[in-house]
Amino acid sequence: MNSILKIFVHNWLAILYFNFKVLPIRQAVKLPFDFYYKVRFENIKGKIKIDSPGIHRAMIKIGGRGSEMFSREQTIIDIKGNVLFKGITEIGAGCLLRVEEDGNLFFGNKVRIGAKSKIFCENNIVFGDEIDFSWECQIFDTNFHFMKDISSGRLIQKTGTIEIGSYNWFGNRVNVMKGTKTPENMIVASNSLCNKDYTDLADYSLLAGSPAKCVKTGIKRMFEGVDL
């Protein structure tokens, strides 16, 4: 019975439509994109690519992660720019994935985005490998609106770049804004705000606060199946 129920959590209409719409036929037939529950394709006119030597069924899961904990809200896909997947990726239930026309979004291998999180890319967002975001996080490389320095008359740049190092872990409700760059092996505590370059910090640092700052070093996130 459980096996039969698992079949129905997959959104097969979305799976077939998306794979054959955005991928070359030799990749599409493997059905690497897997969708769960309710999905809305607001826009998929951008370029969506998988660059991985081992493309396989359900290597990129969208809309399922965290569905056992939260109400199964609609996942929204709105891609007008470029998205590249380098390996296994999970984007949780009720997430928003939006990439504007000039946006470039890059997922490394084993990137997991928690339920009800939002990714909004107008410029460049780069995820390394083995990265975990908990639920209700926001990753925005834009302020959405221009601001002006009154004394100089200078417009403040609206967009920037986000670069997330490998083996990073972000607690729930973390906000990651433009200009954020992190080194490898970093932990960010829940409800923190990241908005600058942290790459001068040592590996195994713990960030916390709004804005986030280093509060402890020598802390390592244990990734299941990797280093236990």
C-alpha positions in Angstrom: 0.0 0.0 0.0 2.8 2.5 0.9 4.4 1.9 -2.5 1.2 2.7 -4.3 0.7 5.9 -2.2 4.2 7.0 -3.1 3.3 6.9 -6.8 0.6 9.4 -6.3 2.7 12.0 -4.5 4.6 12.5 -7.8 3.1 15.1 -10.2 3.5 13.0 -13.3 2.0 15.7 -15.6 4.6 18.2 -14.4 7.3 15.6 -14.7 6.6 14.7 -18.3 5.9 18.3 -19.4 9.0 19.9 -17.8 11.6 17.3 -18.8 10.5 17.1 -22.4 10.0 20.9 -22.6 13.4 22.0 -21.3 15.9 19.2 -21.9 17.4 17.5 -25.0 15.5 14.3 -25.8 18.5 12.1 -24.7 18.3 13.6 -21.2 14.5 14.0 -21.1 13.8 10.3 -21.5 15.6 9.7 -18.2 13.2 12.0 -16.4 15.8 13.6 -14.2 13.4 16.3 -12.9 11.0 14.9 -10.4 8.0 17.0 -9.2 5.7 16.5 -6.2 2.3 17.6 -5.3 1.1 21.0 -6.7 3.4 22.9 -9.1 2.9 26.1 -11.0 5.0 26.8 -14.0 4.8 30.6 -14.2 7.5 30.8 -16.8 10.1 28.3 -18.2 11.4 30.2 -21.3 14.9 30.4 -19.9 17.8 28.0 -20.5 17.8 25.1 -18.1 20.7 22.6 -18.3 22.1 19.6 -16.5 25.8 19.2 -16.7 26.5 15.9 -14.9 28.1 12.6 -16.1 25.5 10.5 -14.4 22.1 11.8 -15.3 19.4 9.6 -13.8 15.7 9.4 -12.8 14.7 11.9 -10.1 18.2 13.4 -9.6 16.5 16.8 -9.2 13.6 16.7 -6.8 11.2 19.7 -6.6 8.3 20.2 -4.3 8.7 17.2 -2.0 11.3 18.0 0.7 9.6 19.0 3.9 6.1 18.1 2.8 5.7 15.8 5.8 6.2 18.8 8.1 4.3 21.6 6.4 1.1 22.0 4.5 1.6 21.1 0.9 1.6 24.5 -0.7 2.1 25.1 -4.3 5.7 25.2 -5.6 6.3 28.0 -8.1 8.8 27.8 -11.0 9.5 31.1 -12.8 12.6 30.8 -15.0 13.4 33.4 -17.6 17.2 33.3 -17.3 19.8 30.6 -17.0 19.8 27.7 -14.5 22.6 25.0 -14.4 22.5 21.9 -12.3 25.7 20.0 -11.7 24.3 17.1 -9.8 21.7 16.0 -7.2 19.4 18.8 -6.1 16.4 19.1 -3.8 14.0 22.1 -3.7 11.4 21.8 -1.0 7.6 21.9 -0.9 6.1 25.3 -1.3 9.3 27.0 -2.6 9.6 29.8 -5.1 12.4 29.5 -7.7 12.5 32.7 -9.8 15.3 33.7 -12.3 15.0 36.9 -14.2 16.2 37.3 -17.8 19.7 38.4 -16.9 19.9 36.0 -14.0 22.3 33.1 -13.7 21.6 30.4 -11.1 24.2 27.6 -10.5 23.6 24.5 -8.4 26.5 22.3 -7.4 26.1 18.7 -6.4 24.0 17.7 -3.4 22.3 21.1 -2.8 19.2 20.9 -0.6 16.8 23.9 -0.2 14.2 23.5 2.6 10.4 23.8 2.3 8.8 27.2 1.8 12.1 28.9 0.9 12.5 31.5 -1.8 15.3 32.0 -4.4 15.1 35.2 -6.4 17.9 35.7 -8.9 18.4 38.8 -11.0 22.2 38.6 -11.4 24.3 35.6 -10.1 23.7 33.0 -7.4 26.2 30.2 -7.1 25.9 27.2 -4.8 28.9 24.9 -4.2 28.6 21.2 -3.3 26.9 19.6 -0.3 24.9 22.5 0.9 21.8 22.4 3.2 19.3 25.2 3.7 16.6 24.6 6.3 12.9 25.7 5.8 11.7 29.3 5.1 15.0 30.7 4.0 15.3 33.6 1.5 18.1 33.9 -1.0 17.9 37.2 -2.9 20.7 38.7 -5.0 18.7 41.9 -5.4 17.2 44.7 -3.3 14.3 44.8 -5.9 14.4 48.6 -5.9 17.1 51.2 -6.5 18.2 53.4 -3.6 20.0 56.8 -3.8 22.7 58.3 -1.7 21.3 61.7 -0.9 24.6 63.4 -0.2 26.3 62.2 -3.4 23.4 61.7 -5.7 24.8 58.2 -6.5 22.4 55.3 -7.2 23.1 52.3 -5.1 23.5 49.1 -7.1 20.3 47.1 -7.0 21.8 43.6 -7.7 24.9 41.7 -6.7 26.4 38.3 -6.6 25.9 35.5 -4.0 28.5 32.7 -3.7 27.8 29.9 -1.2 30.8 27.7 -0.4 30.7 23.9 -0.3 29.7 22.2 3.0 27.6 25.1 4.2 24.6 24.7 6.4 21.9 27.4 7.0 19.3 27.2 9.8 15.7 28.0 9.3 14.6 31.5 8.3 18.0 32.7 7.3 18.1 35.6 4.8 20.9 35.6 2.3 21.2 38.9 0.4 23.3 40.3 -2.4 27.0 40.5 -1.8 27.1 37.4 0.4 30.1 35.1 -0.1 30.9 32.3 2.3 33.9 30.0 2.6 33.7 26.2 2.8 32.5 24.5 6.0 30.4 27.3 7.5 27.2 27.2 9.6 24.7 30.0 9.8 22.3 30.0 12.7 18.5 30.4 12.4 17.1 33.9 11.7 20.4 35.3 10.7 20.9 37.9 7.9 23.9 37.4 5.6 24.8 40.4 3.4 28.6 40.6 2.9 31.8 38.7 2.1 32.7 36.3 4.8 35.5 34.5 3.0 38.2 36.0 5.2 36.8 33.9 8.1 38.3 30.5 8.9 36.7 27.3 7.8 34.3 25.8 10.4 33.0 29.1 11.6 29.5 29.7 13.0 27.7 32.9 12.0 24.7 34.3 13.9 22.8 37.6 14.1 21.4 40.3 12.0 23.7 41.2 10.3 25.5 37.9 10.8 28.9 37.8 12.4 31.3 35.0 13.6 30.4 33.9 17.1 32.3 30.6 17.3 34.9 28.7 15.4 35.8 25.0 15.2 32.2 23.9 14.6 31.4 21.3 11.9 28.0 20.3 10.4 27.8 16.5 10.1 26.3 15.6 6.7 24.6 12.2 6.8 26.3 9.7 4.6 29.3 11.9 4.0 31.2 12.1 7.3 29.4 10.2 10.0 
